[in-house]
């Protein structure tokens, strides 16, 4: 059954982004936006932002993350506004995964992997879809809320901890705890984190998309302080610099996107 197409709501938006390769030899993060320059298109069709983090333990990390981003934006531009958005976004991610497996397979083995975290905002409502451990946060009323769940082995072990089958020390000692359990390039793609109903956004809300090189080296309190005091572009640059200032050994690639919602 098709949904009725609603009259678009006018939105005021501010965007920011910043990326750095950290201490790594290569930059394997990628990101992109749909058309955010033309305000008429944004108000009529909404917009999408997507971030992908190529897996450093596999070959072609940069190539597959770029492929995931460009493929997502290309398929997003063909969105049918009379069909439920969540089913279309899930279909997009599944198609990207299928084509990535074919493109990056050698001798039957997939030689690349990438996370994917994307948002679509239409009629002042948020839709998100994530695979892997790149994160989406919502900043509202001075509080930072984690929206999606990391698809890693650590989260798979937590139910065993909660049922007293494992203690937290055993989980933290597990060398596989950070391994991804779902990602672009995974033959089964067992987990996709997405919402089925649009989440209403409010004036002043800020959406933050980031790779693990960011959130793994900065606290939520530090992010909140920056978001409170700066506009999106400056905030992105300050978050990246704050991470780099910690001089973490082997600092991972880091990328952050910030979108601020303002009523017109």
DRENRO-517814 format. One record per residue: x negated, z negated, y of N, C-alpha, C in turn; residue in three letters; residue number from 1. Coordinates in steps of 0.1 Angstrom, whole numbers, always signed. Layout:
// residues N
PT   n_X   n_Z   n_Y  ca_X  ca_Z  ca_Y   c_X   c_Z   c_Y code pos
PT     X     Z     Y     X     Z     Y     X     Z     Y  ALA NUM
...
***
This chain:
// residues 264
PT   n_X   n_Z   n_Y  ca_X  ca_Z  ca_Y   c_X   c_Z   c_Y code pos
PT    -8    +0   -12    +0    +0    +0    -9    +0   +12  UNK   1
PT    -6    +9   +22   -14   +10   +34   -10    +0   +44  UNK   2
PT   -20    -5   +52   -17   -15   +62   -13    -7   +75  UNK   3
PT    -5   -13   +83    -1    -7   +96   -13    -8  +105  UNK   4
PT   -16    +3  +112   -27    +3  +122   -23    -5  +134  UNK   5
PT   -30   -15  +138   -27   -23  +149   -33   -17  +162  UNK   6
PT   -27   -20  +173   -32   -16  +186   -45   -23  +189  UNK   7
PT   -56   -16  +192   -69   -22  +194   -69   -33  +205  UNK   8
PT   -76   -44  +203   -77   -54  +213   -90   -51  +221  UNK   9
PT   -90   -52  +234  -102   -50  +242  -111   -61  +241  UNK  10
PT  -124   -58  +238  -134   -68  +236  -146   -66  +246  UNK  11
PT  -151   -77  +251  -164   -76  +258  -174   -81  +249  UNK  12
PT  -185   -73  +248  -195   -76  +237  -209   -76  +244  UNK  13
PT  -218   -84  +239  -232   -83  +242  -240   -84  +229  UNK  14
PT  -250   -75  +228  -258   -74  +216  -273   -77  +219  UNK  15
PT  -279   -82  +208  -294   -84  +209  -300   -82  +195  UNK  16
PT  -313   -78  +195  -320   -77  +182  -335   -78  +184  UNK  17
PT  -341   -83  +174  -356   -84  +175  -361   -85  +160  UNK  18
PT  -373   -78  +158  -378   -78  +145  -394   -79  +146  UNK  19
PT  -400   -85  +136  -414   -86  +136  -419   -86  +121  UNK  20
PT  -431   -81  +118  -435   -80  +105  -442   -93  +100  UNK  21
PT  -443  -103  +109  -449  -116  +106  -464  -114  +101  UNK  22
PT  -468  -121   +91  -481  -120   +86  -483  -110   +75  UNK  23
PT  -472  -103   +72  -472   -93   +61  -479   -80   +65  UNK  24
PT  -484   -73   +55  -490   -60   +58  -480   -50   +62  UNK  25
PT  -468   -50   +57  -458   -40   +60  -445   -47   +65  UNK  26
PT  -438   -40   +73  -424   -44   +77  -414   -38   +68  UNK  27
PT  -407   -46   +60  -398   -41   +50  -383   -45   +54  UNK  28
PT  -381   -51   +66  -368   -53   +71  -363   -41   +78  UNK  29
PT  -350   -38   +78  -344   -27   +85  -331   -32   +91  UNK  30
PT  -326   -26  +102  -313   -30  +107  -308   -18  +115  UNK  31
PT  -295   -19  +118  -288    -8  +126  -274   -12  +130  UNK  32
PT  -269    -4  +139  -256    -6  +145  -248    +7  +144  UNK  33
PT  -235    +7  +144  -227   +18  +146  -228   +21  +161  UNK  34
PT  -220   +30  +166  -220   +34  +180  -216   +22  +189  UNK  35
PT  -225   +15  +195  -221    +4  +204  -223    +7  +219  UNK  36
PT  -228   +20  +221  -230   +24  +235  -217   +28  +242  UNK  37
PT  -208   +35  +235  -196   +40  +240  -185   +29  +239  UNK  38
PT  -181   +22  +250  -172   +11  +250  -158   +16  +245  UNK  39
PT  -154   +28  +248  -141   +33  +243  -141   +34  +228  UNK  40
PT  -152   +39  +222  -152   +39  +207  -152   +25  +201  UNK  41
PT  -159   +16  +208  -160    +2  +203  -146    -4  +203  UNK  42
PT  -139    -2  +214  -125    -8  +216  -115    -1  +207  UNK  43
PT  -117   +12  +204  -108   +19  +195  -110   +16  +180  UNK  44
PT  -123   +17  +177  -127   +16  +162  -135    +4  +158  UNK  45
PT  -138    -5  +168  -147   -16  +164  -161   -12  +163  UNK  46
PT  -169   -20  +157  -183   -17  +155  -188   -24  +142  UNK  47
PT  -199   -19  +138  -206   -26  +126  -221   -28  +129  UNK  48
PT  -226   -39  +124  -240   -42  +124  -245   -45  +110  UNK  49
PT  -257   -41  +106  -261   -43   +93  -276   -46   +93  UNK  50
PT  -280   -55   +84  -294   -59   +82  -298   -58   +67  UNK  51
PT  -309   -53   +64  -314   -53   +50  -329   -57   +50  UNK  52
PT  -332   -65   +39  -345   -70   +37  -351   -65   +24  UNK  53
PT  -360   -55   +25  -366   -50   +13  -374   -61    +5  UNK  54
PT  -372   -61    -8  -379   -71   -16  -393   -69   -17  UNK  55
PT  -401   -78   -12  -416   -76   -12  -422   -76   -26  UNK  56
PT  -416   -81   -36  -421   -81   -49  -420   -68   -57  UNK  57
PT  -413   -59   -50  -410   -46   -56  -416   -35   -47  UNK  58
PT  -418   -23   -53  -423   -12   -45  -412    -6   -36  UNK  59
PT  -415    +1   -26  -405    +9   -18  -396    -1   -10  UNK  60
PT  -401   -13    -7  -392   -22    +0  -387   -17   +13  UNK  61
PT  -396   -11   +22  -391    -5   +34  -382    +7   +32  UNK  62
PT  -385   +15   +22  -377   +27   +20  -362   +23   +16  UNK  63
PT  -361   +14    +7  -348   +10    +2  -340    +3   +13  UNK  64
PT  -346    -5   +21  -339   -12   +32  -334    -2   +42  UNK  65
PT  -342    +7   +46  -338   +18   +55  -327   +26   +49  UNK  66
PT  -328   +29   +36  -317   +37   +29  -304   +29   +29  UNK  67
PT  -305   +16   +27  -292    +8   +27  -286    +8   +40  UNK  68
PT  -294    +6   +51  -288    +6   +65  -282   +19   +69  UNK  69
PT  -290   +30   +67  -285   +43   +72  -273   +47   +63  UNK  70
PT  -273   +44   +50  -261   +47   +42  -249   +39   +46  UNK  71
PT  -251   +26   +49  -239   +18   +53  -233   +24   +66  UNK  72
PT  -242   +26   +76  -236   +31   +89  -229   +45   +87  UNK  73
PT  -235   +53   +79  -229   +66   +76  -216   +65   +70  UNK  74
PT  -214   +57   +60  -202   +55   +53  -192   +47   +62  UNK  75
PT  -197   +38   +70  -188   +31   +79  -181   +40   +89  UNK  76
PT  -188   +50   +93  -183   +60  +103  -171   +68   +97  UNK  77
PT  -170   +68   +84  -159   +75   +78  -147   +65   +73  UNK  78
PT  -147   +53   +79  -137   +43   +75  -123   +48   +78  UNK  79
PT  -114   +45   +69  -100   +48   +70   -93   +36   +75  UNK  80
PT   -87   +36   +87   -82   +24   +93   -68   +21   +88  UNK  81
PT   -63   +29   +79   -49   +27   +73   -51   +20   +59  UNK  82
PT   -63   +18   +55   -65   +12   +42   -72    -1   +44  UNK  83
PT   -69   -11   +36   -75   -25   +37   -90   -24   +38  UNK  84
PT   -96   -30   +49  -110   -29   +51  -119   -35   +41  UNK  85
PT  -115   -46   +35  -123   -53   +25  -126   -45   +13  UNK  86
PT  -116   -37    +9  -118   -29    -3  -127   -17    +0  UNK  87
PT  -126   -12   +13  -135    -1   +17  -150    -6   +18  UNK  88
PT  -152   -18   +24  -165   -23   +25  -172   -26   +12  UNK  89
PT  -164   -31    +3  -169   -34   -11  -173   -20   -18  UNK  90
PT  -164   -10   -16  -167    +3   -22  -180    +9   -16  UNK  91
PT  -182    +7    -3  -194   +12    +4  -206    +6    -2  UNK  92
PT  -206    -7    -4  -218   -14   -10  -220   -10   -24  UNK  93
PT  -210    -9   -32  -211    -4   -46  -217   +10   -46  UNK  94
PT  -212   +19   -37  -218   +32   -37  -232   +33   -33  UNK  95
PT  -236   +24   -23  -250   +24   -19  -258   +19   -30  UNK  96
PT  -254    +9   -38  -261    +4   -49  -263   +14   -60  UNK  97
PT  -252   +21   -63  -253   +32   -73  -263   +43   -69  UNK  98
PT  -262   +47   -57  -271   +58   -52  -286   +53   -51  UNK  99
PT  -287   +40   -47  -301   +35   -46  -308   +34   -59  UNK 100
PT  -300   +30   -70  -305   +29   -83  -310   +43   -88  UNK 101
PT  -302   +53   -85  -306   +66   -89  -318   +71   -81  UNK 102
PT  -319   +68   -68  -329   +73   -59  -343   +66   -62  UNK 103
PT  -342   +53   -65  -355   +46   -66  -358   +42   -81  UNK 104
PT  -353   +49   -90  -356   +46  -104  -367   +56  -109  UNK 105
PT  -376   +50  -117  -387   +58  -123  -387   +54  -138  UNK 106
PT  -385   +64  -146  -385   +62  -160  -375   +52  -165  UNK 107
PT  -363   +52  -158  -352   +43  -162  -353   +30  -156  UNK 108
PT  -364   +26  -149  -366   +13  -143  -364   +14  -128  UNK 109
PT  -356    +5  -122  -354    +5  -108  -367    -1  -101  UNK 110
PT  -373    +6   -92  -385    +2   -86  -384    -3   -72  UNK 111
PT  -372    -7   -68  -370   -12   -54  -358   -21   -54  UNK 112
PT  -357   -30   -44  -346   -38   -42  -344   -43   -27  UNK 113
PT  -332   -46   -23  -330   -50    -9  -318   -58    -8  UNK 114
PT  -318   -68    +1  -306   -75    +5  -298   -66   +14  UNK 115
PT  -286   -70   +17  -277   -63   +27  -267   -73   +32  UNK 116
PT  -267   -74   +46  -257   -83   +52  -251   -74   +64  UNK 117
PT  -238   -73   +64  -232   -65   +74  -219   -71   +79  UNK 118
PT  -217   -68   +92  -204   -73   +98  -197   -61  +104  UNK 119
PT  -184   -62  +104  -175   -52  +110  -165   -60  +119  UNK 120
PT  -165   -57  +132  -155   -64  +140  -145   -53  +146  UNK 121
PT  -132   -56  +144  -122   -47  +148  -110   -56  +152  UNK 122
PT  -104   -53  +164   -93   -60  +169   -96   -75  +170  UNK 123
PT  -108   -78  +174  -113   -92  +176  -113  -100  +163  UNK 124
PT  -114   -93  +151  -114   -99  +138  -127   -95  +131  UNK 125
PT  -133  -105  +124  -145  -103  +117  -143  -100  +102  UNK 126
PT  -150   -90   +98  -151   -87   +83  -166   -87   +80  UNK 127
PT  -170   -94   +69  -184   -94   +65  -185   -90   +51  UNK 128
PT  -197   -85   +47  -200   -83   +33  -216   -84   +32  UNK 129
PT  -220   -92   +22  -234   -96   +20  -237   -96    +5  UNK 130
PT  -250   -91    +3  -255   -91   -11  -270   -96    -9  UNK 131
PT  -274  -106   -17  -287  -112   -16  -288  -124    -7  UNK 132
PT  -299  -126    +0  -301  -139    +7  -303  -137   +22  UNK 133
PT  -300  -126   +27  -299  -125   +42  -286  -132   +46  UNK 134
PT  -287  -138   +58  -276  -147   +62  -268  -142   +74  UNK 135
PT  -255  -146   +74  -246  -145   +86  -242  -159   +90  UNK 136
PT  -244  -162  +103  -240  -174  +109  -229  -171  +120  UNK 137
PT  -221  -181  +122  -211  -181  +134  -214  -193  +142  UNK 138
PT  -217  -190  +155  -219  -201  +165  -206  -202  +173  UNK 139
PT  -200  -214  +171  -187  -216  +178  -187  -231  +183  UNK 140
PT  -183  -232  +196  -182  -245  +202  -195  -254  +200  UNK 141
PT  -206  -247  +201  -219  -255  +200  -223  -258  +186  UNK 142
PT  -216  -253  +176  -219  -256  +162  -222  -243  +155  UNK 143
PT  -232  -244  +146  -237  -232  +138  -231  -233  +124  UNK 144
PT  -224  -223  +120  -217  -223  +107  -223  -212   +98  UNK 145
PT  -228  -216   +86  -232  -206   +77  -220  -199   +70  UNK 146
PT  -219  -186   +71  -207  -179   +66  -208  -175   +52  UNK 147
PT  -219  -169   +48  -221  -164   +34  -229  -173   +26  UNK 148
PT  -229  -170   +13  -237  -178    +3  -249  -170    -2  UNK 149
PT  -260  -176    -3  -272  -169    -8  -270  -166   -23  UNK 150
PT  -273  -154   -27  -273  -150   -41  -287  -152   -47  UNK 151
PT  -290  -164   -51  -302  -167   -57  -301  -177   -68  UNK 152
PT  -311  -178   -76  -311  -186   -88  -308  -201   -85  UNK 153
PT  -313  -206   -73  -311  -219   -69  -296  -223   -68  UNK 154
PT  -288  -214   -63  -274  -216   -62  -267  -216   -75  UNK 155
PT  -273  -208   -84  -267  -208   -98  -270  -221  -105  UNK 156
PT  -281  -228  -102  -284  -240  -108  -276  -252  -103  UNK 157
PT  -271  -251   -91  -264  -262   -84  -253  -268   -93  UNK 158
PT  -244  -259   -99  -233  -265  -107  -239  -274  -118  UNK 159
PT  -250  -271  -124  -256  -279  -134  -260  -293  -128  UNK 160
PT  -265  -292  -116  -269  -305  -109  -256  -313  -107  UNK 161
PT  -246  -307  -102  -234  -314   -99  -227  -320  -111  UNK 162
PT  -229  -313  -123  -224  -318  -135  -233  -328  -143  UNK 163
PT  -244  -331  -136  -254  -341  -141  -262  -335  -153  UNK 164
PT  -262  -322  -154  -271  -316  -165  -285  -314  -160  UNK 165
PT  -287  -313  -147  -301  -312  -141  -301  -322  -129  UNK 166
PT  -314  -327  -126  -315  -334  -114  -322  -325  -104  UNK 167
PT  -321  -329   -91  -326  -320   -80  -341  -317   -81  UNK 168
PT  -348  -326   -87  -363  -324   -88  -365  -313   -98  UNK 169
PT  -357  -312  -109  -359  -301  -118  -356  -288  -112  UNK 170
PT  -345  -288  -104  -342  -275   -97  -353  -271   -88  UNK 171
PT  -358  -280   -80  -368  -277   -70  -381  -273   -77  UNK 172
PT  -384  -277   -89  -396  -274   -96  -395  -261  -103  UNK 173
PT  -383  -255  -104  -381  -243  -111  -387  -231  -103  UNK 174
PT  -397  -224  -109  -404  -214  -102  -395  -202   -99  UNK 175
PT  -383  -201  -105  -374  -189  -103  -363  -192   -93  UNK 176
PT  -364  -204   -87  -352  -208   -78  -350  -199   -67  UNK 177
PT  -360  -192   -62  -358  -183   -50  -355  -169   -55  UNK 178
PT  -355  -166   -68  -353  -152   -72  -338  -148   -69  UNK 179
PT  -336  -136   -65  -323  -131   -62  -315  -128   -74  UNK 180
PT  -303  -131   -74  -294  -128   -86  -285  -116   -83  UNK 181
PT  -285  -112   -71  -277  -100   -67  -283   -93   -55  UNK 182
PT  -285   -80   -56  -292   -73   -45  -290   -58   -47  UNK 183
PT  -292   -50   -37  -291   -36   -38  -303   -31   -47  UNK 184
PT  -300   -24   -57  -310   -20   -67  -308   -28   -80  UNK 185
PT  -299   -37   -80  -296   -45   -93  -285   -37  -100  UNK 186
PT  -288   -34  -113  -279   -26  -121  -265   -31  -122  UNK 187
PT  -263   -44  -122  -250   -49  -124  -243   -53  -111  UNK 188
PT  -251   -56  -100  -246   -61   -87  -235   -72   -90  UNK 189
PT  -239   -83   -96  -228   -93  -101  -221  -100   -90  UNK 190
PT  -228  -101   -78  -221  -109   -67  -221  -101   -54  UNK 191
PT  -209  -101   -48  -207   -95   -34  -199  -106   -27  UNK 192
PT  -205  -110   -15  -198  -120    -7  -191  -113    +4  UNK 193
PT  -178  -114    +4  -170  -107   +15  -157  -114   +17  UNK 194
PT  -151  -112   +29  -138  -118   +31  -127  -107   +30  UNK 195
PT  -116  -111   +26  -105  -102   +23   -95  -101   +36  UNK 196
PT   -95  -111   +44   -86  -111   +55   -95  -113   +68  UNK 197
PT   -92  -105   +78  -100  -106   +90  -100  -120   +96  UNK 198
PT  -112  -124  +100  -114  -138  +106  -113  -137  +121  UNK 199
PT  -103  -143  +128  -101  -142  +142  -113  -147  +150  UNK 200
PT  -119  -139  +159  -130  -144  +167  -124  -149  +181  UNK 201
PT  -132  -158  +187  -128  -163  +200  -138  -160  +210  UNK 202
PT  -133  -161  +223  -142  -159  +234  -154  -169  +233  UNK 203
PT  -166  -164  +234  -178  -172  +234  -184  -173  +220  UNK 204
PT  -177  -168  +210  -183  -168  +196  -196  -160  +196  UNK 205
PT  -205  -164  +188  -218  -156  +186  -220  -154  +171  UNK 206
PT  -222  -142  +167  -226  -139  +153  -241  -137  +152  UNK 207
PT  -247  -143  +142  -261  -142  +140  -264  -136  +126  UNK 208
PT  -270  -125  +125  -275  -119  +112  -290  -121  +112  UNK 209
PT  -295  -126  +100  -310  -127  +100  -315  -127   +86  UNK 210
PT  -328  -123   +84  -334  -123   +71  -340  -136   +68  UNK 211
PT  -344  -138   +56  -349  -152   +52  -362  -156   +59  UNK 212
PT  -369  -146   +64  -381  -149   +72  -378  -157   +85  UNK 213
PT  -366  -156   +89  -361  -163  +101  -356  -177   +97  UNK 214
PT  -346  -178   +89  -339  -191   +86  -348  -200   +78  UNK 215
PT  -358  -194   +71  -366  -202   +62  -377  -209   +70  UNK 216
PT  -378  -206   +83  -389  -212   +91  -384  -218  +105  UNK 217
PT  -371  -219  +106  -366  -225  +119  -354  -233  +115  UNK 218
PT  -351  -244  +122  -340  -252  +118  -327  -247  +126  UNK 219
PT  -316  -251  +120  -303  -248  +127  -303  -254  +141  UNK 220
PT  -308  -266  +143  -308  -272  +156  -316  -264  +166  UNK 221
PT  -327  -258  +161  -335  -250  +170  -328  -237  +174  UNK 222
PT  -321  -231  +164  -313  -219  +167  -302  -222  +177  UNK 223
PT  -295  -233  +175  -284  -237  +184  -289  -239  +198  UNK 224
PT  -301  -246  +200  -306  -248  +214  -309  -235  +221  UNK 225
PT  -314  -225  +213  -317  -212  +219  -304  -205  +222  UNK 226
PT  -294  -205  +213  -282  -197  +215  -274  -203  +227  UNK 227
PT  -275  -216  +229  -268  -223  +240  -273  -218  +254  UNK 228
PT  -286  -215  +254  -292  -213  +268  -295  -199  +271  UNK 229
PT  -294  -190  +261  -298  -176  +264  -287  -165  +260  UNK 230
PT  -288  -154  +266  -280  -143  +262  -286  -136  +250  UNK 231
PT  -278  -128  +243  -282  -123  +229  -296  -117  +228  UNK 232
PT  -300  -108  +237  -313  -102  +236  -325  -112  +238  UNK 233
PT  -324  -120  +248  -334  -131  +251  -334  -141  +239  UNK 234
PT  -322  -144  +234  -321  -154  +223  -328  -148  +210  UNK 235
PT  -326  -136  +207  -333  -129  +196  -348  -130  +197  UNK 236
PT  -353  -127  +209  -367  -127  +211  -373  -141  +211  UNK 237
PT  -366  -151  +216  -370  -165  +215  -370  -170  +201  UNK 238
PT  -360  -167  +193  -360  -171  +179  -372  -166  +171  UNK 239
PT  -374  -153  +173  -386  -147  +166  -399  -154  +170  UNK 240
PT  -400  -156  +183  -413  -162  +188  -414  -176  +184  UNK 241
PT  -402  -183  +183  -403  -197  +178  -408  -198  +164  UNK 242
PT  -403  -188  +155  -408  -188  +142  -423  -185  +141  UNK 243
PT  -427  -175  +149  -441  -171  +149  -450  -182  +154  UNK 244
PT  -445  -190  +163  -453  -201  +169  -456  -212  +158  UNK 245
PT  -449  -212  +147  -451  -222  +137  -463  -219  +128  UNK 246
PT  -468  -206  +130  -480  -202  +122  -479  -204  +107  UNK 247
PT  -468  -201  +102  -466  -203   +87  -475  -194   +79  UNK 248
PT  -482  -199   +70  -491  -191   +62  -483  -180   +54  UNK 249
PT  -487  -168   +55  -480  -157   +48  -466  -155   +54  UNK 250
PT  -464  -157   +67  -451  -155   +73  -444  -142   +69  UNK 251
PT  -432  -143   +64  -425  -131   +59  -420  -123   +71  UNK 252
PT  -416  -111   +69  -410  -103   +79  -398  -110   +84  UNK 253
PT  -395  -108   +97  -383  -115  +103  -376  -106  +112  UNK 254
PT  -363  -107  +110  -353   -99  +118  -341  -107  +122  UNK 255
PT  -336  -105  +134  -324  -112  +138  -316  -103  +147  UNK 256
PT  -303  -104  +145  -293   -97  +153  -283  -107  +158  UNK 257
PT  -280  -106  +171  -270  -115  +177  -260  -107  +184  UNK 258
PT  -247  -111  +182  -236  -104  +189  -227  -115  +195  UNK 259
PT  -225  -114  +208  -216  -124  +215  -203  -117  +219  UNK 260
PT  -192  -125  +216  -179  -120  +218  -174  -126  +232  UNK 261
PT  -170  -117  +241  -164  -121  +253  -151  -114  +256  UNK 262
PT  -141  -121  +261  -128  -115  +264  -130  -107  +277  UNK 263
PT  -123   -95  +277  -123   -87  +289  -111   -90  +297  UNK 264
***
